[in-house]
Amino acid sequence: MSLNQLKRARTLALPSREAMLHRDPSVQRFWDKNRDLLSNAWKEWEEGEQDRLFSLDSSLLDKHLRSAVMQAWEDPTKEQAVLDLWQEVAPNVFQCQFFDPERLADLRTYLEAVWDAQIPLRPPYGIVLNRRGAMLDRRSEGYLGAPDFQAFYRELLDTYMRPIARLLFPEVMGYDTQTFGFSIHYQPNTDASIRPHTDASAVTLNINLNLPGEEFTGSAVDFFDPYSGQAKGLTFKPGTAMIHRGNVAHAAQPITSGERTNFVLWLYGDHGRLPPQGTQRTAINAHERWTVPAAVQDDYAPF
């Protein structure tokens, strides 16, 4: 690999906000043309930063969650300890401390270095187009391709999210073989809210990355009860996560002060398959739940 890949990537002119919002064909051509260059640039960038940045690993996670999950992987019959950490805060919406608040500074330092790397990143179409909005999964063009980050991202999905999703929503098993992810950033002078919607996922995990003391107002997430239609607004504390099925309608209220940064991770079936509406929960053997699917990763991305 030529050692000027990073320098070349930094000279690329990112497509305009308007072109990306309208998904102009030139945008897809830009990412397709530069895919290998960007991948190599992220490898080169990471090699140059390895002595300065923390290496991402599971020590960033809440110790109680990490311990319970590791115990369940060793002995799935002990998975109740994982379930006990998740509190149902709205119908079919569960919340838990996911990242250790005292370690979020390490993760955020890494991510701030990513945003400062000057390597083009594709923001999530139609959601947020500013600093800190990026695609995380290799299925997406312009994704955050740093190898260390990608290994960490896979651990979050395979070791933590998928078995937890199966534990809380057993009916999604079989519709959780494929992955998708993006980061999203709210601040009052940009895209400050998201209208009511459902996700093109079987399960969504939304993890807050705000540091302790990094306060914001507004930006609650409204979850709509499918029977009453009433909304319940829930807020994030640093490092907490909410998990819910993708068909649960939700919306982000406007942020009125401060900033909020989150990872949003999705699971769905091969080529985007989702559980049919009304799929009933079925009993799953614990040993089946704590497995990684053998399915080959496909190239389908919802957006």
N, C-alpha and C positions, 0 to 999 in steps of 0.2 A: 504494500500500500504506500503510495506516495505521501510524504510527510507534509504536503501542502494542501491536503484535503480540507483541513479546518480553515485555512486562510481563504481558499476558494469559496467555501460555503458562506463565509462572512461577507463576501462581496455580492452575493445573490440579492436581487431586488425582490422582496416579498410581494406577491400580488396585492392589489389595493383592497381596502375594506369593502368597497362597493362591489368589486369583482367577486370577492369571497361570499358576500351576502347573497349575491345573485347566482352563485355557482357557475360563473362563466366558464365555458370549456377551456379557456386559457389557464385557469387555476389548476384543473386536473392535469393538464399537460405540464405545468410547472413542477408539480410534485412528482409525477411519473418520470420526467426527464432527470430529476435530481435525487431520486431515491437512494441510489448507491452512494452518491457523493455525500449526502446528509448522514447516512449510516456510518460511513467511514469517518466523517467529521466528528460525530459523537464519540466514537472510539478514541480518536486522537485527543479530543478535549478531555475525556476522562483520564487518559494516561497522564496528561499534563497536570491534572488536578488531584491526583490520588494522594499526594503527600499533604494536601491542604484540607481536604474534605473528609468528613466521617464516612466510613463505609456502611451503607444502609444494610440493616439486618433486623431480626425480630426483637432485639433488645429495645427498639423504639416503642414496642407495644406495651400496653398495660400489663403489669406482671401477673395479675390475677387471671386475665384472659389468656396470656401466653402459657401459664402453668396449666390451666384447665384444658386448653386445646392440646398441648403436648401430651398430657396424661391420657386424653381421649384417643389420640393417634396410637399410643402404646397399648391401650386397653379400651376399645370403644364402649364397653359396658359401663364405663365411668363418665359417660358424656353428660350426665345430669349436672355435673359441676359447671359445664359450659352453659347449659340452658339456664341455670340459676342466675347467671350474670346479666341476662337480658330481661328487661322490664317492658311489658306491653304498655305503651304510652298513648296509643290510639288504636282503634280496631285494626288488627293485623299489621301494626307498626311497632317495632321493638327498638329499644335504645340501650346502649352499653358504653362504658368507657373503653375506647379502642386503643388509642395511643396514650402513652405515659405523658402527661402534661409537662413534666420536667425534662423530657427528652425531645419535645417538639422543636426546640431551638436548633437541635442538630439536623432534623429533617428540613426545617425551613431554611437553614443556612445552605444546605445542599441545593434546595430548589431555587433559592435566590441566585446562586451561582449558575444554575441552569438558565434562568431568565436573562442573566447578564452575559451568557456565552456568545450571543450574537449569531447563533445558528438558527435559521428559520424554523419556526414551529407553527403548525396549523392550529388555530383556535377552533373550538366547537362551533360549527355552523349554526347561525341563528340564535346562539345562546349568549356568548360573551366574546368580544373581540378586543381584548386588551391584554396587558401584561398579566401573566399567571394563568391565562386560559390556554390549555394545551391538550392534545390528544396523547393518551398514554399507551395505547395498545398497538402492537406492530401491524395490525390489520389496517390501521388508519394511515393515510399518507401524511407526511410531515410530523410523525409522532416523536415522542421523547425517546430517542434511540440509544441513550447511554447504557452500556451493558450492565453496569452495576444497578442502575435504576430498574432495568427490565427484569433482572433476577429478583429484586425486591418486590416488584409489582406481581410477578408470578407467585411468589410466596404468599402475598396477601390474598390472592384469589384461590390458589390451590390448597393451601394449608389452613386458611382461616375462613374465607367467605363461603366457599362451596359447602363444606360440611355443616357450618352454622345455618346456612340457608336450608339445607335438607332437614336439619333438626327442627327448625321453626316452621317450615313449609314443605313437608315431605312430598307433596304432590308435584313439586318442581323437578324431582329427580328424573333424569333423562332429558330434561329441557334446560340443563345447566352445563353442557359440555363445552360451550364456547364463551368467549369473554370480550369485554369492551370496557373502555375507561377514558375519563377525561378529568381535567382539573377545571374549576370554575371559580371566578373571583367577582365579588360584588363590592361596588363602592358607589356612593350617591351620584357621582357625575358621569357614570357610564351606564351599562345595562344593569339596572338596579333591582329588577324583579323578573319573575317568570310566571306567565299566565297558567291557569289550571290546565293540567295535561296528565296523561298516563305515559309510562315509559315503554319502549319497544324491547322490554326485558322480561324474563321470568321473575327475576329478583334484582333489586337495586340496593346497593350499600352506599350510603352517603356519609363521608367521614370529615369532620371539621379539623382544620389545620391551624386555627388561631392560637397564638401563644397566650399563656396566662397573663392577664392584664391588658391584652389587645382587645379592647371592648368595642362593641358595635351596638346600635339600636335599630329596631325594625328587623327586617330580613327573617322573620319567623317563617317556618314552612307550614302551610295549611294542608292538613289531610282531611279528605271529605269522606264521611261515613256513607257507604253505598246504600244504606237503607233510609236514613233520615235526611241525607244531603247536608247535614250540618258539618261545618269545618272546625277542626281543632288545631290551633296554632301551637307549634312546638319550636323551641329554640335550642341552639347548640351551645354547649360549653366546650372549652378547649379539649380537643382530642376525642370527643364523643362521636358515636356513630349511630345512625338510624338505618334499619333494614326493613324492607317491605317488598311485597310482590309488585311487579311492574304495573299491574292493572289497577293499583290503588291510585285514585285521582289525587293530585297534590299541586300546590303552587307556592312560589316564594313571594312573600310580601316585600314591598319596597324597603330597601335599606335607607335609613335616615341619617346615620352618622357612623363613622368608622369604616372598617372593611371586613369582609368575610371571605375566607378561602377554604375550599373543600375539594376532596377527591370524590368522584362519583364513579362507582364500579358496577357493571352489569354482568349478569349471566343469562344465557339463553341457549336454545338447542342448535343443532347443526343448521347452517344457512338461515339462522334467525327464527327458527321454530319456537313457538310459545305454547304454554299449556292452554287447551281449549277453555273457553269460558265455562265456569261451573264445575271445573275439575275438582273432584272430592279428594280429601286427604286420605292417604292409604298408609298402612303400617309398613315400615321399612326396617329391616334388620340393622342393628347398630353397626355391624361390621361392614355392611354395604355402604352405609352413609360415609364412613371414613375411608374413602378411596378417591383416587384421581382417575377421571375417565380415560379410557384407552383411545377415545376418538381422536383422529388427527385434527389439528387446528386448521380450520378453513380460513378463507380470506374475506368472509362476509362482514361488512361493517354497516350498522344502521344509518350512520350519517358521517 
